[in-house]
Amino acid sequence: MLSGINRLKKRQDVLFVLEKGTQTRGRFFRLKASRTTRIAPPRIAVIVSAKEAKKAVTRNSIKRRTREVVKKCMPALFGYDLLIFPSKNIQDADFFDLVKELTYHANTLKNRNKSY
């Protein structure tokens, strides 16, 4: 479980990231990210729809696995509010591949913001 300061809790914050955030996608994740103006650790919400995984047990295991990947990549995500939409093939993937892809997405987001 992510600590309280690392969770994106409020509905208005989630909606802001959905509307204004930049998107990147890969094999295992789709990310929506919004750069924060405050100097604080990243805030993250993991969203798995019922369309992606029918059973609640499956959705919860996908969320748990994604949160563990996020913990490993936390320094690379600093300064962002993130919505992470994992795909269902995350269950069969190697943990190292998941960390590698999320780090790649974080670097992509940082490079996009440098160009503006």
C-alpha positions as CSV (number, residue, x, y, z in Angstrom):
1,M,0.0,0.0,0.0
2,L,1.2,3.5,-0.8
3,S,1.6,5.9,2.0
4,G,-1.1,8.7,2.4
5,I,1.0,11.4,0.9
6,N,1.6,9.3,-2.2
7,R,-2.1,8.7,-2.9
8,L,-4.2,10.8,-5.2
9,K,-7.4,10.8,-3.1
10,K,-9.7,13.6,-4.1
11,R,-12.1,13.3,-7.0
12,Q,-11.4,16.8,-8.2
13,D,-7.6,16.0,-8.4
14,V,-8.3,12.8,-10.3
15,L,-10.6,14.7,-12.7
16,F,-8.0,17.4,-13.2
17,V,-5.3,14.9,-14.2
18,L,-7.8,13.2,-16.5
19,E,-8.7,16.4,-18.3
20,K,-5.4,18.3,-18.3
21,G,-2.8,15.6,-18.0
22,T,-0.5,14.3,-20.8
23,Q,-0.8,10.7,-21.7
24,T,1.7,8.0,-22.5
25,R,1.1,4.3,-23.1
26,G,3.0,1.1,-23.5
27,R,2.5,-2.6,-23.3
28,F,1.6,-2.8,-19.7
29,F,0.6,0.7,-18.6
30,R,-1.3,3.8,-19.8
31,L,-0.4,6.8,-17.8
32,K,-2.0,10.2,-17.4
33,A,0.3,12.7,-15.7
34,S,0.0,16.3,-14.6
35,R,3.1,18.3,-13.4
36,T,2.6,19.7,-9.9
37,T,3.5,23.2,-8.9
38,R,4.2,22.1,-5.3
39,I,7.5,20.5,-4.2
40,A,6.3,17.1,-2.9
41,P,6.4,13.4,-3.6
42,P,4.3,12.1,-6.4
43,R,0.6,11.4,-5.9
44,I,-0.7,8.3,-7.6
45,A,-4.0,6.5,-8.3
46,V,-4.2,3.1,-9.9
47,I,-7.4,2.5,-11.8
48,V,-8.5,-0.9,-13.1
49,S,-11.8,-1.0,-14.8
50,A,-14.3,-3.8,-14.7
51,K,-13.9,-4.0,-18.4
52,E,-10.2,-4.8,-18.0
53,A,-10.7,-7.5,-15.3
54,K,-14.1,-8.8,-14.5
55,K,-13.5,-10.2,-11.1
56,A,-12.7,-8.0,-8.1
57,V,-10.0,-10.4,-7.0
58,T,-8.2,-10.0,-10.3
59,R,-8.6,-6.2,-10.2
60,N,-7.1,-6.1,-6.7
61,S,-4.2,-8.2,-7.6
62,I,-3.4,-6.0,-10.6
63,K,-3.6,-3.0,-8.3
64,R,-1.3,-4.5,-5.7
65,R,1.3,-5.5,-8.3
66,T,1.2,-2.0,-9.9
67,R,1.7,-0.4,-6.5
68,E,4.8,-2.5,-5.9
69,V,6.2,-1.4,-9.2
70,V,5.4,2.3,-8.4
71,K,7.3,1.9,-5.1
72,K,10.4,0.8,-7.0
73,C,10.1,3.8,-9.5
74,M,9.1,6.5,-6.9
75,P,12.2,8.7,-7.4
76,A,11.6,8.9,-11.2
77,L,8.0,10.0,-10.7
78,F,8.8,12.9,-8.4
79,G,6.8,16.1,-9.1
80,Y,3.8,14.5,-10.8
81,D,0.3,13.6,-10.1
82,L,-0.3,10.3,-11.9
83,L,-3.2,8.1,-12.9
84,I,-2.0,4.6,-13.9
85,F,-4.2,2.3,-15.9
86,P,-2.6,-1.1,-16.0
87,S,-3.6,-3.7,-18.6
88,K,-4.6,-7.2,-17.8
89,N,-1.4,-8.7,-19.2
90,I,0.5,-7.2,-16.2
91,Q,-0.3,-10.4,-14.3
92,D,1.9,-12.6,-16.6
93,A,4.7,-10.1,-17.0
94,D,8.1,-10.2,-15.3
95,F,8.4,-7.6,-12.4
96,F,11.7,-6.3,-13.9
97,D,9.9,-5.6,-17.2
98,L,7.2,-3.7,-15.4
99,V,9.7,-1.5,-13.5
100,K,11.6,-0.9,-16.7
101,E,8.5,0.2,-18.6
102,L,7.3,2.5,-15.8
103,T,10.7,4.1,-15.6
104,Y,10.7,4.6,-19.3
105,H,7.3,6.4,-19.1
106,A,8.5,8.6,-16.3
107,N,11.5,9.7,-18.4
108,T,9.3,10.3,-21.4
109,L,7.1,12.6,-19.3
110,K,10.1,14.5,-18.0
111,N,11.4,15.0,-21.6
112,R,8.0,16.2,-22.8
113,N,7.9,18.9,-20.1
114,K,11.4,20.1,-20.8
115,S,10.4,20.9,-24.4
116,Y,7.6,23.3,-23.4
